């Protein structure tokens, strides 16, 4: 069971990551995994948005996920290796 404090801590963690690059993976059905990589754009009361580069043309798409999906592990969040390595170097 998810309680309000879990939801609040998830929201606070994602708010602290605004502007950071993350990789999200979710189940697309029929054994298909959807992966988005982008920058955490904004956090709202029930959802957060990620700005992802769609094409090499420079076009972006904004995808949104709920905090509940993260807490129930329907959506998995990872920090890409190249971003983690540059953060360790600083």
Phi and psi restraints in degrees (range 20) as a CNS / XPLOR table:
assign (resid 1 and name C) (resid 2 and name N)
       (resid 2 and name CA) (resid 2 and name C) 1.0 -93.1 20.0 2
assign (resid 2 and name N) (resid 2 and name CA)
       (resid 2 and name C) (resid 3 and name N) 1.0 128.8 20.0 2
assign (resid 2 and name C) (resid 3 and name N)
       (resid 3 and name CA) (resid 3 and name C) 1.0 -108.2 20.0 2
assign (resid 3 and name N) (resid 3 and name CA)
       (resid 3 and name C) (resid 4 and name N) 1.0 164.8 20.0 2
assign (resid 3 and name C) (resid 4 and name N)
       (resid 4 and name CA) (resid 4 and name C) 1.0 -58.2 20.0 2
assign (resid 4 and name N) (resid 4 and name CA)
       (resid 4 and name C) (resid 5 and name N) 1.0 -36.0 20.0 2
assign (resid 4 and name C) (resid 5 and name N)
       (resid 5 and name CA) (resid 5 and name C) 1.0 -66.4 20.0 2
assign (resid 5 and name N) (resid 5 and name CA)
       (resid 5 and name C) (resid 6 and name N) 1.0 -34.3 20.0 2
assign (resid 5 and name C) (resid 6 and name N)
       (resid 6 and name CA) (resid 6 and name C) 1.0 -64.3 20.0 2
assign (resid 6 and name N) (resid 6 and name CA)
       (resid 6 and name C) (resid 7 and name N) 1.0 -43.3 20.0 2
assign (resid 6 and name C) (resid 7 and name N)
       (resid 7 and name CA) (resid 7 and name C) 1.0 -63.7 20.0 2
assign (resid 7 and name N) (resid 7 and name CA)
       (resid 7 and name C) (resid 8 and name N) 1.0 -43.3 20.0 2
assign (resid 7 and name C) (resid 8 and name N)
       (resid 8 and name CA) (resid 8 and name C) 1.0 -64.4 20.0 2
assign (resid 8 and name N) (resid 8 and name CA)
       (resid 8 and name C) (resid 9 and name N) 1.0 -40.1 20.0 2
assign (resid 8 and name C) (resid 9 and name N)
       (resid 9 and name CA) (resid 9 and name C) 1.0 -69.9 20.0 2
assign (resid 9 and name N) (resid 9 and name CA)
       (resid 9 and name C) (resid 10 and name N) 1.0 -36.1 20.0 2
assign (resid 9 and name C) (resid 10 and name N)
       (resid 10 and name CA) (resid 10 and name C) 1.0 -64.3 20.0 2
assign (resid 10 and name N) (resid 10 and name CA)
       (resid 10 and name C) (resid 11 and name N) 1.0 -44.6 20.0 2
assign (resid 10 and name C) (resid 11 and name N)
       (resid 11 and name CA) (resid 11 and name C) 1.0 -62.6 20.0 2
assign (resid 11 and name N) (resid 11 and name CA)
       (resid 11 and name C) (resid 12 and name N) 1.0 -43.4 20.0 2
assign (resid 11 and name C) (resid 12 and name N)
       (resid 12 and name CA) (resid 12 and name C) 1.0 -64.2 20.0 2
assign (resid 12 and name N) (resid 12 and name CA)
       (resid 12 and name C) (resid 13 and name N) 1.0 -40.7 20.0 2
assign (resid 12 and name C) (resid 13 and name N)
       (resid 13 and name CA) (resid 13 and name C) 1.0 -62.6 20.0 2
assign (resid 13 and name N) (resid 13 and name CA)
       (resid 13 and name C) (resid 14 and name N) 1.0 -44.2 20.0 2
assign (resid 13 and name C) (resid 14 and name N)
       (resid 14 and name CA) (resid 14 and name C) 1.0 -70.8 20.0 2
assign (resid 14 and name N) (resid 14 and name CA)
       (resid 14 and name C) (resid 15 and name N) 1.0 -32.6 20.0 2
assign (resid 14 and name C) (resid 15 and name N)
       (resid 15 and name CA) (resid 15 and name C) 1.0 -65.2 20.0 2
assign (resid 15 and name N) (resid 15 and name CA)
       (resid 15 and name C) (resid 16 and name N) 1.0 -34.4 20.0 2
assign (resid 15 and name C) (resid 16 and name N)
       (resid 16 and name CA) (resid 16 and name C) 1.0 -71.9 20.0 2
assign (resid 16 and name N) (resid 16 and name CA)
       (resid 16 and name C) (resid 17 and name N) 1.0 -16.5 20.0 2
assign (resid 16 and name C) (resid 17 and name N)
       (resid 17 and name CA) (resid 17 and name C) 1.0 -97.0 20.0 2
assign (resid 17 and name N) (resid 17 and name CA)
       (resid 17 and name C) (resid 18 and name N) 1.0 5.7 20.0 2
assign (resid 17 and name C) (resid 18 and name N)
       (resid 18 and name CA) (resid 18 and name C) 1.0 -58.4 20.0 2
assign (resid 18 and name N) (resid 18 and name CA)
       (resid 18 and name C) (resid 19 and name N) 1.0 128.7 20.0 2
assign (resid 18 and name C) (resid 19 and name N)
       (resid 19 and name CA) (resid 19 and name C) 1.0 93.6 20.0 2
assign (resid 19 and name N) (resid 19 and name CA)
       (resid 19 and name C) (resid 20 and name N) 1.0 -8.3 20.0 2
assign (resid 19 and name C) (resid 20 and name N)
       (resid 20 and name CA) (resid 20 and name C) 1.0 -92.6 20.0 2
assign (resid 20 and name N) (resid 20 and name CA)
       (resid 20 and name C) (resid 21 and name N) 1.0 152.0 20.0 2
assign (resid 20 and name C) (resid 21 and name N)
       (resid 21 and name CA) (resid 21 and name C) 1.0 -86.6 20.0 2
assign (resid 21 and name N) (resid 21 and name CA)
       (resid 21 and name C) (resid 22 and name N) 1.0 132.4 20.0 2
assign (resid 21 and name C) (resid 22 and name N)
       (resid 22 and name CA) (resid 22 and name C) 1.0 -136.1 20.0 2
assign (resid 22 and name N) (resid 22 and name CA)
       (resid 22 and name C) (resid 23 and name N) 1.0 163.2 20.0 2
assign (resid 22 and name C) (resid 23 and name N)
       (resid 23 and name CA) (resid 23 and name C) 1.0 -120.6 20.0 2
assign (resid 23 and name N) (resid 23 and name CA)
       (resid 23 and name C) (resid 24 and name N) 1.0 126.9 20.0 2
assign (resid 23 and name C) (resid 24 and name N)
       (resid 24 and name CA) (resid 24 and name C) 1.0 -114.4 20.0 2
assign (resid 24 and name N) (resid 24 and name CA)
       (resid 24 and name C) (resid 25 and name N) 1.0 135.8 20.0 2
assign (resid 24 and name C) (resid 25 and name N)
       (resid 25 and name CA) (resid 25 and name C) 1.0 -128.4 20.0 2
assign (resid 25 and name N) (resid 25 and name CA)
       (resid 25 and name C) (resid 26 and name N) 1.0 136.7 20.0 2
assign (resid 25 and name C) (resid 26 and name N)
       (resid 26 and name CA) (resid 26 and name C) 1.0 -140.1 20.0 2
assign (resid 26 and name N) (resid 26 and name CA)
       (resid 26 and name C) (resid 27 and name N) 1.0 161.0 20.0 2
assign (resid 26 and name C) (resid 27 and name N)
       (resid 27 and name CA) (resid 27 and name C) 1.0 -79.2 20.0 2
assign (resid 27 and name N) (resid 27 and name CA)
       (resid 27 and name C) (resid 28 and name N) 1.0 124.0 20.0 2
assign (resid 27 and name C) (resid 28 and name N)
       (resid 28 and name CA) (resid 28 and name C) 1.0 -98.3 20.0 2
assign (resid 28 and name N) (resid 28 and name CA)
       (resid 28 and name C) (resid 29 and name N) 1.0 3.6 20.0 2
assign (resid 28 and name C) (resid 29 and name N)
       (resid 29 and name CA) (resid 29 and name C) 1.0 85.5 20.0 2
assign (resid 29 and name N) (resid 29 and name CA)
       (resid 29 and name C) (resid 30 and name N) 1.0 156.9 20.0 2
assign (resid 29 and name C) (resid 30 and name N)
       (resid 30 and name CA) (resid 30 and name C) 1.0 52.9 20.0 2
assign (resid 30 and name N) (resid 30 and name CA)
       (resid 30 and name C) (resid 31 and name N) 1.0 45.5 20.0 2
assign (resid 30 and name C) (resid 31 and name N)
       (resid 31 and name CA) (resid 31 and name C) 1.0 60.3 20.0 2
assign (resid 31 and name N) (resid 31 and name CA)
       (resid 31 and name C) (resid 32 and name N) 1.0 30.9 20.0 2
assign (resid 31 and name C) (resid 32 and name N)
       (resid 32 and name CA) (resid 32 and name C) 1.0 -114.3 20.0 2
assign (resid 32 and name N) (resid 32 and name CA)
       (resid 32 and name C) (resid 33 and name N) 1.0 132.3 20.0 2
assign (resid 32 and name C) (resid 33 and name N)
       (resid 33 and name CA) (resid 33 and name C) 1.0 -108.8 20.0 2
assign (resid 33 and name N) (resid 33 and name CA)
       (resid 33 and name C) (resid 34 and name N) 1.0 129.4 20.0 2
assign (resid 33 and name C) (resid 34 and name N)
       (resid 34 and name CA) (resid 34 and name C) 1.0 -99.5 20.0 2
assign (resid 34 and name N) (resid 34 and name CA)
       (resid 34 and name C) (resid 35 and name N) 1.0 126.9 20.0 2
assign (resid 34 and name C) (resid 35 and name N)
       (resid 35 and name CA) (resid 35 and name C) 1.0 -119.0 20.0 2
assign (resid 35 and name N) (resid 35 and name CA)
       (resid 35 and name C) (resid 36 and name N) 1.0 127.9 20.0 2
assign (resid 35 and name C) (resid 36 and name N)
       (resid 36 and name CA) (resid 36 and name C) 1.0 -121.5 20.0 2
assign (resid 36 and name N) (resid 36 and name CA)
       (resid 36 and name C) (resid 37 and name N) 1.0 137.9 20.0 2
assign (resid 36 and name C) (resid 37 and name N)
       (resid 37 and name CA) (resid 37 and name C) 1.0 -126.5 20.0 2
assign (resid 37 and name N) (resid 37 and name CA)
       (resid 37 and name C) (resid 38 and name N) 1.0 129.1 20.0 2
assign (resid 37 and name C) (resid 38 and name N)
       (resid 38 and name CA) (resid 38 and name C) 1.0 -172.3 20.0 2
assign (resid 38 and name N) (resid 38 and name CA)
       (resid 38 and name C) (resid 39 and name N) 1.0 -166.5 20.0 2
assign (resid 38 and name C) (resid 39 and name N)
       (resid 39 and name CA) (resid 39 and name C) 1.0 -105.1 20.0 2
assign (resid 39 and name N) (resid 39 and name CA)
       (resid 39 and name C) (resid 40 and name N) 1.0 133.3 20.0 2
assign (resid 39 and name C) (resid 40 and name N)
       (resid 40 and name CA) (resid 40 and name C) 1.0 -63.6 20.0 2
assign (resid 40 and name N) (resid 40 and name CA)
       (resid 40 and name C) (resid 41 and name N) 1.0 119.7 20.0 2
assign (resid 40 and name C) (resid 41 and name N)
       (resid 41 and name CA) (resid 41 and name C) 1.0 -93.4 20.0 2
assign (resid 41 and name N) (resid 41 and name CA)
       (resid 41 and name C) (resid 42 and name N) 1.0 -51.0 20.0 2
assign (resid 41 and name C) (resid 42 and name N)
       (resid 42 and name CA) (resid 42 and name C) 1.0 -157.7 20.0 2
assign (resid 42 and name N) (resid 42 and name CA)
       (resid 42 and name C) (resid 43 and name N) 1.0 157.4 20.0 2
assign (resid 42 and name C) (resid 43 and name N)
       (resid 43 and name CA) (resid 43 and name C) 1.0 -123.1 20.0 2
assign (resid 43 and name N) (resid 43 and name CA)
       (resid 43 and name C) (resid 44 and name N) 1.0 128.7 20.0 2
assign (resid 43 and name C) (resid 44 and name N)
       (resid 44 and name CA) (resid 44 and name C) 1.0 -114.2 20.0 2
assign (resid 44 and name N) (resid 44 and name CA)
       (resid 44 and name C) (resid 45 and name N) 1.0 174.6 20.0 2
assign (resid 44 and name C) (resid 45 and name N)
       (resid 45 and name CA) (resid 45 and name C) 1.0 -57.3 20.0 2
assign (resid 45 and name N) (resid 45 and name CA)
       (resid 45 and name C) (resid 46 and name N) 1.0 -35.9 20.0 2
assign (resid 45 and name C) (resid 46 and name N)
       (resid 46 and name CA) (resid 46 and name C) 1.0 -116.6 20.0 2
assign (resid 46 and name N) (resid 46 and name CA)
       (resid 46 and name C) (resid 47 and name N) 1.0 -17.0 20.0 2
assign (resid 46 and name C) (resid 47 and name N)
       (resid 47 and name CA) (resid 47 and name C) 1.0 -139.2 20.0 2
assign (resid 47 and name N) (resid 47 and name CA)
       (resid 47 and name C) (resid 48 and name N) 1.0 164.3 20.0 2
assign (resid 47 and name C) (resid 48 and name N)
       (resid 48 and name CA) (resid 48 and name C) 1.0 -128.6 20.0 2
assign (resid 48 and name N) (resid 48 and name CA)
       (resid 48 and name C) (resid 49 and name N) 1.0 154.0 20.0 2
assign (resid 48 and name C) (resid 49 and name N)
       (resid 49 and name CA) (resid 49 and name C) 1.0 -116.5 20.0 2
assign (resid 49 and name N) (resid 49 and name CA)
       (resid 49 and name C) (resid 50 and name N) 1.0 148.4 20.0 2
assign (resid 49 and name C) (resid 50 and name N)
       (resid 50 and name CA) (resid 50 and name C) 1.0 -128.2 20.0 2
assign (resid 50 and name N) (resid 50 and name CA)
       (resid 50 and name C) (resid 51 and name N) 1.0 130.4 20.0 2
assign (resid 50 and name C) (resid 51 and name N)
       (resid 51 and name CA) (resid 51 and name C) 1.0 -94.4 20.0 2
assign (resid 51 and name N) (resid 51 and name CA)
       (resid 51 and name C) (resid 52 and name N) 1.0 114.0 20.0 2
assign (resid 51 and name C) (resid 52 and name N)
       (resid 52 and name CA) (resid 52 and name C) 1.0 -113.6 20.0 2
assign (resid 52 and name N) (resid 52 and name CA)
       (resid 52 and name C) (resid 53 and name N) 1.0 141.5 20.0 2
assign (resid 52 and name C) (resid 53 and name N)
       (resid 53 and name CA) (resid 53 and name C) 1.0 -77.8 20.0 2
assign (resid 53 and name N) (resid 53 and name CA)
       (resid 53 and name C) (resid 54 and name N) 1.0 125.6 20.0 2
assign (resid 53 and name C) (resid 54 and name N)
       (resid 54 and name CA) (resid 54 and name C) 1.0 -91.1 20.0 2
assign (resid 54 and name N) (resid 54 and name CA)
       (resid 54 and name C) (resid 55 and name N) 1.0 -45.9 20.0 2
assign (resid 54 and name C) (resid 55 and name N)
       (resid 55 and name CA) (resid 55 and name C) 1.0 -129.1 20.0 2
assign (resid 55 and name N) (resid 55 and name CA)
       (resid 55 and name C) (resid 56 and name N) 1.0 170.9 20.0 2
assign (resid 55 and name C) (resid 56 and name N)
       (resid 56 and name CA) (resid 56 and name C) 1.0 -75.2 20.0 2
assign (resid 56 and name N) (resid 56 and name CA)
       (resid 56 and name C) (resid 57 and name N) 1.0 -5.7 20.0 2
assign (resid 56 and name C) (resid 57 and name N)
       (resid 57 and name CA) (resid 57 and name C) 1.0 -72.6 20.0 2
assign (resid 57 and name N) (resid 57 and name CA)
       (resid 57 and name C) (resid 58 and name N) 1.0 -10.3 20.0 2
assign (resid 57 and name C) (resid 58 and name N)
       (resid 58 and name CA) (resid 58 and name C) 1.0 95.6 20.0 2
assign (resid 58 and name N) (resid 58 and name CA)
       (resid 58 and name C) (resid 59 and name N) 1.0 6.1 20.0 2
assign (resid 58 and name C) (resid 59 and name N)
       (resid 59 and name CA) (resid 59 and name C) 1.0 -76.1 20.0 2
assign (resid 59 and name N) (resid 59 and name CA)
       (resid 59 and name C) (resid 60 and name N) 1.0 144.4 20.0 2
assign (resid 59 and name C) (resid 60 and name N)
       (resid 60 and name CA) (resid 60 and name C) 1.0 -119.5 20.0 2
assign (resid 60 and name N) (resid 60 and name CA)
       (resid 60 and name C) (resid 61 and name N) 1.0 152.9 20.0 2
assign (resid 60 and name C) (resid 61 and name N)
       (resid 61 and name CA) (resid 61 and name C) 1.0 -128.0 20.0 2
assign (resid 61 and name N) (resid 61 and name CA)
       (resid 61 and name C) (resid 62 and name N) 1.0 147.2 20.0 2
assign (resid 61 and name C) (resid 62 and name N)
       (resid 62 and name CA) (resid 62 and name C) 1.0 -109.0 20.0 2
assign (resid 62 and name N) (resid 62 and name CA)
       (resid 62 and name C) (resid 63 and name N) 1.0 123.1 20.0 2
assign (resid 62 and name C) (resid 63 and name N)
       (resid 63 and name CA) (resid 63 and name C) 1.0 -112.0 20.0 2
assign (resid 63 and name N) (resid 63 and name CA)
       (resid 63 and name C) (resid 64 and name N) 1.0 148.3 20.0 2
assign (resid 63 and name C) (resid 64 and name N)
       (resid 64 and name CA) (resid 64 and name C) 1.0 -123.5 20.0 2
assign (resid 64 and name N) (resid 64 and name CA)
       (resid 64 and name C) (resid 65 and name N) 1.0 147.5 20.0 2
assign (resid 64 and name C) (resid 65 and name N)
       (resid 65 and name CA) (resid 65 and name C) 1.0 -136.4 20.0 2
assign (resid 65 and name N) (resid 65 and name CA)
       (resid 65 and name C) (resid 66 and name N) 1.0 152.4 20.0 2
assign (resid 65 and name C) (resid 66 and name N)
       (resid 66 and name CA) (resid 66 and name C) 1.0 -93.5 20.0 2
assign (resid 66 and name N) (resid 66 and name CA)
       (resid 66 and name C) (resid 67 and name N) 1.0 154.9 20.0 2
assign (resid 66 and name C) (resid 67 and name N)
       (resid 67 and name CA) (resid 67 and name C) 1.0 -66.6 20.0 2
assign (resid 67 and name N) (resid 67 and name CA)
       (resid 67 and name C) (resid 68 and name N) 1.0 -31.0 20.0 2
assign (resid 67 and name C) (resid 68 and name N)
       (resid 68 and name CA) (resid 68 and name C) 1.0 -62.1 20.0 2
assign (resid 68 and name N) (resid 68 and name CA)
       (resid 68 and name C) (resid 69 and name N) 1.0 -39.8 20.0 2
assign (resid 68 and name C) (resid 69 and name N)
       (resid 69 and name CA) (resid 69 and name C) 1.0 -61.4 20.0 2
assign (resid 69 and name N) (resid 69 and name CA)
       (resid 69 and name C) (resid 70 and name N) 1.0 -36.9 20.0 2
assign (resid 69 and name C) (resid 70 and name N)
       (resid 70 and name CA) (resid 70 and name C) 1.0 -69.4 20.0 2
assign (resid 70 and name N) (resid 70 and name CA)
       (resid 70 and name C) (resid 71 and name N) 1.0 -43.6 20.0 2
assign (resid 70 and name C) (resid 71 and name N)
       (resid 71 and name CA) (resid 71 and name C) 1.0 -67.7 20.0 2
assign (resid 71 and name N) (resid 71 and name CA)
       (resid 71 and name C) (resid 72 and name N) 1.0 -33.4 20.0 2
assign (resid 71 and name C) (resid 72 and name N)
       (resid 72 and name CA) (resid 72 and name C) 1.0 -88.8 20.0 2
assign (resid 72 and name N) (resid 72 and name CA)
       (resid 72 and name C) (resid 73 and name N) 1.0 1.1 20.0 2
assign (resid 72 and name C) (resid 73 and name N)
       (resid 73 and name CA) (resid 73 and name C) 1.0 64.6 20.0 2
assign (resid 73 and name N) (resid 73 and name CA)
       (resid 73 and name C) (resid 74 and name N) 1.0 26.1 20.0 2
assign (resid 73 and name C) (resid 74 and name N)
       (resid 74 and name CA) (resid 74 and name C) 1.0 -73.6 20.0 2
assign (resid 74 and name N) (resid 74 and name CA)
       (resid 74 and name C) (resid 75 and name N) 1.0 -26.3 20.0 2
assign (resid 74 and name C) (resid 75 and name N)
       (resid 75 and name CA) (resid 75 and name C) 1.0 -124.2 20.0 2
assign (resid 75 and name N) (resid 75 and name CA)
       (resid 75 and name C) (resid 76 and name N) 1.0 130.4 20.0 2
assign (resid 75 and name C) (resid 76 and name N)
       (resid 76 and name CA) (resid 76 and name C) 1.0 -108.4 20.0 2
assign (resid 76 and name N) (resid 76 and name CA)
       (resid 76 and name C) (resid 77 and name N) 1.0 136.3 20.0 2
assign (resid 76 and name C) (resid 77 and name N)
       (resid 77 and name CA) (resid 77 and name C) 1.0 -111.1 20.0 2
assign (resid 77 and name N) (resid 77 and name CA)
       (resid 77 and name C) (resid 78 and name N) 1.0 134.7 20.0 2
assign (resid 77 and name C) (resid 78 and name N)
       (resid 78 and name CA) (resid 78 and name C) 1.0 -137.9 20.0 2
assign (resid 78 and name N) (resid 78 and name CA)
       (resid 78 and name C) (resid 79 and name N) 1.0 150.7 20.0 2
assign (resid 78 and name C) (resid 79 and name N)
       (resid 79 and name CA) (resid 79 and name C) 1.0 -95.8 20.0 2
assign (resid 79 and name N) (resid 79 and name CA)
       (resid 79 and name C) (resid 80 and name N) 1.0 122.7 20.0 2
assign (resid 79 and name C) (resid 80 and name N)
       (resid 80 and name CA) (resid 80 and name C) 1.0 -58.2 20.0 2
assign (resid 80 and name N) (resid 80 and name CA)
       (resid 80 and name C) (resid 81 and name N) 1.0 149.3 20.0 2
assign (resid 80 and name C) (resid 81 and name N)
       (resid 81 and name CA) (resid 81 and name C) 1.0 -59.6 20.0 2
assign (resid 81 and name N) (resid 81 and name CA)
       (resid 81 and name C) (resid 82 and name N) 1.0 -42.0 20.0 2
assign (resid 81 and name C) (resid 82 and name N)
       (resid 82 and name CA) (resid 82 and name C) 1.0 -66.2 20.0 2
assign (resid 82 and name N) (resid 82 and name CA)
       (resid 82 and name C) (resid 83 and name N) 1.0 -32.2 20.0 2
assign (resid 82 and name C) (resid 83 and name N)
       (resid 83 and name CA) (resid 83 and name C) 1.0 -72.6 20.0 2
assign (resid 83 and name N) (resid 83 and name CA)
       (resid 83 and name C) (resid 84 and name N) 1.0 -41.0 20.0 2
assign (resid 83 and name C) (resid 84 and name N)
       (resid 84 and name CA) (resid 84 and name C) 1.0 -64.9 20.0 2
assign (resid 84 and name N) (resid 84 and name CA)
       (resid 84 and name C) (resid 85 and name N) 1.0 -39.4 20.0 2
assign (resid 84 and name C) (resid 85 and name N)
       (resid 85 and name CA) (resid 85 and name C) 1.0 -66.9 20.0 2
assign (resid 85 and name N) (resid 85 and name CA)
       (resid 85 and name C) (resid 86 and name N) 1.0 -39.7 20.0 2
assign (resid 85 and name C) (resid 86 and name N)
       (resid 86 and name CA) (resid 86 and name C) 1.0 -69.7 20.0 2
assign (resid 86 and name N) (resid 86 and name CA)
       (resid 86 and name C) (resid 87 and name N) 1.0 -30.7 20.0 2
assign (resid 86 and name C) (resid 87 and name N)
       (resid 87 and name CA) (resid 87 and name C) 1.0 -70.6 20.0 2
assign (resid 87 and name N) (resid 87 and name CA)
       (resid 87 and name C) (resid 88 and name N) 1.0 -34.6 20.0 2
assign (resid 87 and name C) (resid 88 and name N)
       (resid 88 and name CA) (resid 88 and name C) 1.0 -70.7 20.0 2
assign (resid 88 and name N) (resid 88 and name CA)
       (resid 88 and name C) (resid 89 and name N) 1.0 -30.7 20.0 2
assign (resid 88 and name C) (resid 89 and name N)
       (resid 89 and name CA) (resid 89 and name C) 1.0 -71.3 20.0 2
assign (resid 89 and name N) (resid 89 and name CA)
       (resid 89 and name C) (resid 90 and name N) 1.0 -23.6 20.0 2
